[in-house]
Amino acid sequence: MTKTIATLIAGLFATAAFAQAPAPAASPVPAAKAEAKAVKAEAKETKEVVKAEAKENKEVAKADAKEAKVVAGAKADVASAKADAKVEQAQAHEKSAKKKAKSHAKAAKEVKPVETAGAPAAAPAVAAAAAPAAPVKK
């Protein structure tokens, strides 16, 4: 019986020693898992960075498009204002020409009565000077 007890005790120690031996071999597996987790985390972080950059680029493109619209609108407003100014200038010139014509017509009407009043006295003298001299009979 002592031999049986000695065998059992030896077996117990052997299994205890054998059970502890794989423990160091098991540690690389968690290291690999940790490495895999680190790679996954890095991939996730890279993916988030790419998403953030894409979102930023999209926002920049939107801002550029808005700015281009504003610039185009401003250019259109400037062109419209220039066209309006030209139309207004043409209208002002037309008004001015009409006023000048009215003024000249009014001045001409005022001048004619003055000329006609002084014209009968001067007209025969001019007419006599312009007519050929007729021979005078004695």
Disulfide bonds with the S-S distance in Angstrom:
none
